């Protein structure tokens, strides 16, 4: 009995298919009295009516089997809906992320434009912006019916999203390297000692000229503090 | 929370307060003889100045500073002899007599010429063919030989610029090569990061270090010694000099001289000082706007709940009223983190070199 009740959440259905009206609204429509019925009572009435009809036509075993099949079917549809919703949420999340990245790049573009921006960057951002609009339109118009398989439209949107994400990631990585937050592995420093190897010793008077020196405040405190911090971090 | 009002030498760090023999933290010439030094050196390779730092055995710091500039003059026996008598360093390169450092700047002003600069915009100048040999001589002069082969040396490198494409790899590789050939084991450290090492010990090396140099401004946001954000702006003292020179119709070295003779940005007097103040305001506003934008747009930034101190260093920050203008421009922006003190480093010109030295001492 509990299982059957869980098949249809009458309260939920009522909430979704009804609206709330204030007493003032009702009064303004000339209603002074309303009939009140509880959701539980409606559920009990529906259940009783369904079972009565089924009981007249089917044996108790058949009714039980029918309820079981209905329950399975309902769960199957529910699972599908949930998967579909999760997929939509993922795509929406990805879209929002790309939109946020786009805002960052747009700001960067505007800033660079203000200070002799290279035309190539402006062009790149312009292209990305156009692609964003196309993707947004695809997403807005591409809502497919429940349970339907992904069609060529979805593939197209996914391809565009992938391409856009790659282009933006590349650009963000370049910006990241500039601000020191890049995830990429830094390349090995170039060894340029040979430039100096080819230089002969130059004639100079440096050995005969006094180097001006100053004395400055010590760094012992800073060094000790850094070592202490390192020990603490190491102990954690 | 807005920036705190702090004095020019306020906000002493553990580093500053611990072993400063001069009390106020200000640098002063040594009285003659050299004392024994401890292994490990720091080197600030700046567009305008080269600064070396090493530790004396008594805990004090020895600073050697030279202007990163040169001037070629007629090479003859008389000139060589005269320069040596005057204590002016020179090298002979391809038949030319090249005067190095501060005297080159002074001579250029006297004769109305422009100094030649081995570096431009924070990096080795691509247009200066004599840059490599001149820088080698200048660095040899301020660092001297290593204590022993392979002595650890930390040298400053700029972060990548956000407003121009510059080749940090070549710059870094060039100096690694040079310092290796001199017998050191070189390690590069970000310029802004080294300011954090020097100035923010009392904040557990958490805060923002800014180095206002000649060629660029370097910014580093660090959290417990780790740099979370580092970038540079390809504008600095030279940018101010160029613009001031352009509007006043004078040589750049004249603009530099005007700037360094003692201007107060909060009270500019006359057309020349007004021009300097305008460009300072502009430069500081530009940097702060970029810092705000970087902070808001970068991923992986630490969440800073406690007020963050900002320390300004570098030769360009030495001008009178710099911190006041900095605070004024800061007040115009809303930062995504609480701002604590906004102070000038105790020794703005030495901060980067001393930060490199701290890194060398702890083997960062």
Interface residues (C-beta under 8 A of the other chain):
Chain A: X104 X107 X108 X111 X112 X115 X118 X176 X177 X178 X179 X180 X181 X187 X189 X190 X191 X192 X193 X194 X195 X196 X197 X199 X202 X203 X204 X205 X206 X208 X209 X210 X211 X212 X213 X214 X215 X216 X217 X218 X219 X220 X221 X222 X223 X224 X225 X226 X227 X229 X230 X233
Chain B: X13 X14 X15 X16 X17 X18 X19 X20 X21 X22 X25 X27 X28 X29 X30 X34 X53 X55 X56 X59 X60 X61 X62 X63 X64 X65 X66 X80 X83 X84 X87 X88 X89 X90 X91 X92 X93 X132 X133 X136 X137 X140 X141 X142 X144 X159 X160 X161 X162 X163 X165 X169 X170 X172 X173 X174 X176 X177 X178 X180 X181 X188 X190 X197 X198 X201 X202 X204 X205 X220 X224 X225 X227 X228 X229 X230 X231 X290 X293 X294 X297 X298 X299 X300 X301 X346 X347 X350 X354 X357 X358 X361 X362 X364
